[in-house]
Amino acid sequence: MSEGDEMNRGIGEKTLGVGIIGCGRAAVDLHIPALAKVPGFRLSAVCDGDAQRLAQAAPANRTLSRHSGYRGLIADPTVDVVLVTVPPAHHAEIFVAAIEAGKHVYEEKPLALSRKEADRMATAAAAAPGRCVMGFNLRSHRLVRQARALLQAGAIGRLMALRTTLIGGTVARPAWQRDPSEGGGAIFELGSHHFDLWRYLLNAETEEVRAQSPSPTDTSTATVSGRLANGTVAISLLALHGAATHDIEVIGEGGVLRLSLYRGDSLEIGPASRVGRVANWVRQLPGAARSARLGGDYLDSFRCHWLRAGACFRGGESPATLEDGRRALDIALAAQDAVRAGQLR
């Protein structure tokens, strides 16, 4: 289904009320602006235990319901879809309550912090009428989707390796992201997105995982590498703090595909001459310009993912399933085990 078809599908049908549990940066800076641009959705309720964050989530919206506890939001009759944007340690509890209440759920990554929690979520989802979408918005990033199509078409020949870098930026992050028991450090907070990209771009599951970090208790920076079932290898450098970087490089026998998720004109296949690079830049200008009007490709990936989520909630295909979340979690857990043991897991 094309993006245009997905958008048209949302028009003329029942508008779905979205309730957001957790009013931190992800909700306020990413999801709320994205939802404002998506037909078929209406922000109807927000929830946070912090009164100041709750007030900041949508200060000008007088019709918005505000809740200090998540059970109140889930019981709110104006809410059809629950967006879970709380620290990962609380994902399972809230997800199960929402899905058992008959709501659809948009679950931010990582799915959970343990296999036991993931199993509990899967069991609840299998018995409930509501539908689930994992918040792997990078699957809806314009350049990532183009890159995947090029790779599947054999643009760089047989795939050999994938290298990714994700550095979170210089803005201070909340303490829970560094806490292994609340957020899981860079391996979970950042790595979950890229572990899903291993699967999405290379079209294979991971069989072995290695990882390193400054210490078993400090995973604010980490490198995670994996061997995939199709013979390719992947490595991701992850850091919560530092100059914001979000790069992908796929190496094939016939060339190298590169892109930056923060630059709309960055997708290229090399080696290329200077003339070839200029021609590639010119070809990308129209798409990059359209994306720029929507806040840039990275921000627009949230809008596009909500478009695709809307199609799912109305009976269509999910852009990222609970099982996709589980597969990425398996890689994160294996990396965590490797860091703790200092050996292959």
N, C-alpha and C positions, 0 to 999 in steps of 0.2 A: 504494500500500500504506500502510495506516495504521500509526501507531507501535505500536499494540497487536498488529497482525498481524505486524509485524517482530519484536517481542519474542517472540511465541509461536513464530515460526519457529525462533528460536534454541534453544528448549527441546526436549529430547528428541533432538537431533542431536549429532554429535561435537563435543565441546568443543575449540575452537581455541586452541592455545598461542600467545601473543603474545610476541615478543622485541623489546625496545626498544633501539635504538642511539642513544645520546645521552641522558644522564641529567641534563639541565639543568632549568630551571624548567618548561618546557612538559611534560616527561615527569612530573616529580615532583608538580607542583601541579595539573595539568590532566588528563593522560591516565590516570595510574595510579588516581586516585580515580574517574574515569569508568568505567574498565574493571571496577572492583570492583562496580559497580551494573548491569552488563550480563550477562545470561545468555548462555551459549554461548561465553564467552571465559575464558581463564585466563592470568594473567601467568606466563610460564615462564622467561624469561631477560632479563637486562639487560646492556648493554655500555657502557663508557666508559673512556677512557684515563686519567681522573683517579680514583684509588683512593678518595678521599673521597666524590666524587659517587656512585661505584658503591656504596659502603657505605650512603649515605643514601637510595638509590632505594627500597629495600624492606628495611629493617634487621631486621624481625621475621620475614621469610619465609625459613626455613631450607631450603626445598625449591627455592628459586630458583637457577638457574644464573647465574653471573656471569662475564663475559668482558671482557678488556682490549682485544681486537681484534675488529672487526666480522666478520671471516671466521669466527672461532670461533663466534660467535652464529648466523650464517647456516647453518653446518654442524650446529648443535645439532638433534638429531632431535625434541626436544620443541617446536620452534618451527614453527608453520604460517603465522603472519603476522608480518611484520617491520614495525615502526613506525620510520620514519626521522625523528629529531628532532635532527639535527646541523646545524651551520652550512650554509647553502645551497651554498657552494662545493664541498661534498663529497657533495651529494645524488646526482648522476649516477653516480658511482663505486659507491656503496653500493646504489643502486636496481638498477643493472644486475646486480651480483653476486647480489642477493637474487632478482630475478625469473628470472634464468638458472638459479638453484638450485631453481626450482620453487616458491618461496614466494609467498604473497599479500603485497602491499605496501600499507601505509597511509602515504602520502607527505605529510609536512608541507609547507606552502607556505613560500616560493615553490618552484615546480617545480625551477628551476635558476637560474643567473645568465647563461646564454647560450643562443642558439638552437641552437648546435652540440651542447651538452649535452642540451637538450630533444629534439633529433632522435635522439640516441644512445639515450635512454631510451625513446622511442616505438618505435624499431626493435626493441629488446630485448623490450619488452612485447608487440609484435605476434607475436613468434615463441615466446612462452612460454605455458605453461598457466595460470600464476598470474593472479589478477585484481588490479586496482589501484583504490585510492580516494585522491583528493586530500583533504587535511585542511582543506577549506573548511567548517569547522564552523558558520559563520554561516548556511549554507544549511539547517542543522538547528535554528537558533534559533527558538523558538516564535513570537516576534513577527515575525521576518523572514518566516516561512512564512505567517503571517496577512496581513502586509502585501502579499506577492506575490499572494495570492488576491484581496485587495481590489482591487489595481491591475488584475489581469487581468479582474475583473468590472466594471471601469469606474467604480469608486467616486469617483474625482476627475476623470473625463472624460479627454480626450486628454492624454497625458503630455507635459510640456514640459521639465522639468529635474529633476536629482537633485543634492542637496548632502549631503556626508558629512564628518564630523569624527572623527578617531581620534587621540587623544593618549595616549601609552603609560603615563603615571603618573610618580610621583616616585621610585619605587624605582630604584636604579642598575641599568642594563642592561649585559650583558657587552660588552666592547670590540669583539668581532667583528661585532656588529650595526651599528656605525658604520663599519666597514671596508668600502669598496666591493668589495674583492676577496674578502671572506669572507661578508658578510651583505647588502651592498647598501644600507645605510642605511634610512631610513623608506620610501623608494619601494618597496623590495622587502619589507622585514620587516613593515611595516604595510600598505602599499598593495596588496599582492597580494590580501588579503581583500576590500578594497573595490572593486578593479577587477573581481573576480568578481561582486560585488554589482551593479555597473553592468549587467553582462550578465544576471544572475539576475532583477533587479527590473524592468529596462527592456526585457528581451527583444529585445535588438539588439546587434550588434557595433559596435566603435569604429572610426571611419575616420580621425580626426585627433587628435593629442595635443599638448598644450602643458604645460610644467612650469617651475617656478621653485624655487630653493633658495638658501640664503645664499651658496653658491659652488659651482663645479663639483665641488669635492672634499669639500664638506660638505653631505650630504643627510640630516642628522639631522632637519631640518625641510623640508617641501616642500609645494607646492600643485601638483596635477595636474588638468588639465581635458581633456575630450574631447568630440568631436562624434560622435554615434552615427548609424548608418545610417537610423534611423527619424525623424531630425530632432530628437531630444532632445539635451540637453547635460548633462554631468556634471562636477562639480568635487569634489575631495577635498582636505581639509587634513590633513596627516599630520605628527606630531611624536613622536619617540622619548621625549622628556621633557616633563613638565608635568602639571597636574592631570588625572587620568584622565577621559577623555571619549570617548563612543562613540555618536554621534548620526547619524540619517538623516532627511532631509527630501525628499519627492518632491512636486514642484509640477505640478499639472494645471490644465486650463482650468476645472474645476469645483470646485477646492479644493486643500488641501495635506494630505498625510499625513506625520505625524511620529512618531518613536519613538526611544527610547534603549535600546541593547542592554544597559545595566546596570540598567534599571528595569522591573520586570515589569508596571507599570500605565501605561506611557508611550505606548502606541499610541493615536493620536487623528487624526481628520480634521477640519480646520478650514476656514473659520472656524466657531467654535461659541460659543454663549452660555455663561455661567458654569453655568447649569443643565445645559446639554448636556455640559459637561466633567465635572460631578459624576456625571451618569448614565453617561457613558463609563467613569469610574473605578470605579463600582459594578459595571458589567458585567465589568470585567477582574479584579475581586478573586478569583473562584474560580481562574482560571488562574494568576494571580500567586501565590496562596497555595500551590497545588500545586507550582509551580516553586520557591518559597522553601524548601520542605521538602527539595528536592534540591540546594540550594546556590545558587539563583538561576538566572535564564534563561541568563545567559552561561555559567556553569559547566555547566549542564544541556545546553547545546548540544553539548558534547563527548560526553556520554553518548548523546544522541540520534543523533549522527553515527556513533558506534560501533555502535549498534543497526542503523542503515541499512547500515553497512559489513559487518556480519555477514550481512545478507541478500544483499549483493553477493557476498561470498566463498563463499556457498552456492548461487550461480547466479542471483541476482536482479540488479536494476538497480543501477548505481553511483550514489550520491548526488552525486558529483563525479568526473568522469573525468580521465584524463591530458590529454585535449584541452582540458578546462576549465582545467587548470593551464597549458597552453600559451597559451591565449587571454589569461589574466591576465598571463602572462610577457611576451607581446608588448606589452601596454600599459606595463608597467614598463620594458621595454627602450626603447620609444619615448620615455617620460618621461626616462629616463636620457640618451638621446641629445639630447633637447631642452635639458636642463639644461647639458650639456657644450657644445653649440653655441650656446646662447642664442637659439635660433630654432625655428620650427615644423619638426617631423619627421614 
